Amino acid sequence: QVQFVESGGGLVQPGGSLRLSCAASGSNINIYFMGWYRQAPGKERELVAIISSGGTTNYADSVKGRFTISRDNAKNTVYLQMNSLKPVDTAVYYCNLQNVLGGSIAWGQGTQVTVSS
């Protein structure tokens, strides 16, 4: 079983920044990919960014150049630095762990990000 500690969500004005973090713990978990997904009201959950254990990253086109994903393998922690936030970024952000084949291991509980003036 995997336990998560997510933090960093909140309310921010357009153009502002937030940093999300997600620390995972548990026994016998073979994490390869760590990623962030988001789900806005009435919409499907979508990939925001993902990073492999070797540091290879992939971003949704809508966040390229504004968001940066990073991770600390020793701490099983993934971060998402979000800059130049827009109202369309408002959503619940979920941390996701995946194995080497891209299969989902576990989901975090989610953290709310609201971008509004």
C-alpha positions in Angstrom: 0.0 0.0 0.0 1.2 3.5 -0.9 0.9 6.5 1.3 1.0 10.0 -0.1 1.7 13.5 1.3 0.7 16.1 -1.2 1.0 19.8 -0.6 1.3 23.2 -2.3 -2.2 23.8 -3.7 -4.2 26.9 -3.0 -5.6 30.1 -4.4 -3.5 32.3 -6.6 -4.0 35.3 -8.9 -3.5 35.0 -12.7 0.2 35.3 -13.5 1.2 33.9 -10.1 3.1 30.8 -9.1 2.6 27.7 -7.0 4.8 24.7 -6.3 3.2 21.3 -5.7 4.9 18.4 -4.0 4.0 14.8 -3.6 5.9 12.4 -1.4 5.2 8.7 -1.7 6.0 5.9 0.7 5.4 2.2 1.0 7.0 -1.1 0.8 7.9 -2.9 -2.4 6.9 -0.2 -4.8 8.9 0.0 -8.0 8.3 3.5 -9.2 9.6 4.4 -12.6 7.4 7.3 -13.7 6.1 10.0 -11.5 3.5 12.4 -12.9 0.9 15.1 -12.3 -2.6 14.9 -13.7 -5.4 17.4 -13.3 -9.2 17.3 -13.5 -11.3 20.4 -13.9 -15.0 20.4 -13.1 -17.0 18.6 -15.8 -13.8 17.5 -17.7 -11.8 14.3 -17.9 -8.6 13.9 -16.0 -5.6 14.9 -18.2 -1.8 14.5 -18.0 0.0 17.7 -17.0 3.6 16.4 -16.8 5.5 13.2 -16.2 9.1 12.4 -15.4 11.0 9.1 -15.5 13.5 7.9 -12.9 16.2 9.0 -15.3 14.9 12.5 -15.6 13.2 12.4 -19.0 10.2 14.7 -19.0 7.0 15.1 -21.0 4.5 18.0 -20.8 1.0 18.8 -22.0 1.2 21.4 -24.7 -0.9 23.7 -22.7 1.7 24.0 -19.9 5.0 23.9 -21.8 7.2 26.8 -20.9 5.2 27.5 -17.8 5.4 24.4 -15.7 8.5 22.4 -14.6 8.4 18.9 -13.2 11.2 17.5 -11.1 11.8 14.7 -8.7 14.0 13.4 -5.8 14.4 9.7 -6.3 15.9 9.2 -2.9 12.8 10.6 -1.3 10.2 9.3 -3.8 9.1 12.9 -4.2 7.9 14.7 -7.3 7.4 18.4 -7.6 5.6 20.7 -10.0 6.6 24.3 -10.3 3.8 26.2 -11.9 4.5 29.8 -13.2 2.4 32.2 -15.2 -0.8 30.5 -14.0 -4.0 31.1 -15.8 -7.6 30.6 -14.8 -7.8 27.6 -17.2 -5.2 25.9 -14.9 -7.8 25.7 -12.2 -8.3 22.0 -11.3 -7.6 19.3 -8.8 -4.1 18.1 -9.3 -3.3 14.5 -8.7 0.1 12.8 -8.2 0.5 9.5 -10.0 3.1 6.7 -9.7 3.7 4.4 -12.6 5.9 1.3 -13.2 8.4 0.9 -16.0 5.6 -0.1 -18.5 3.5 3.0 -17.7 1.0 1.1 -15.6 -0.5 3.0 -12.8 0.6 2.0 -9.3 -1.3 4.5 -7.2 -2.9 7.9 -7.2 -2.6 10.7 -4.6 -5.6 12.2 -2.9 -5.4 15.4 -5.0 -4.8 19.0 -4.2 -7.0 21.9 -5.3 -5.4 24.7 -7.4 -7.6 27.8 -8.1 -6.4 30.6 -10.3 -8.7 33.6 -9.9 -8.6 37.3 -9.4 
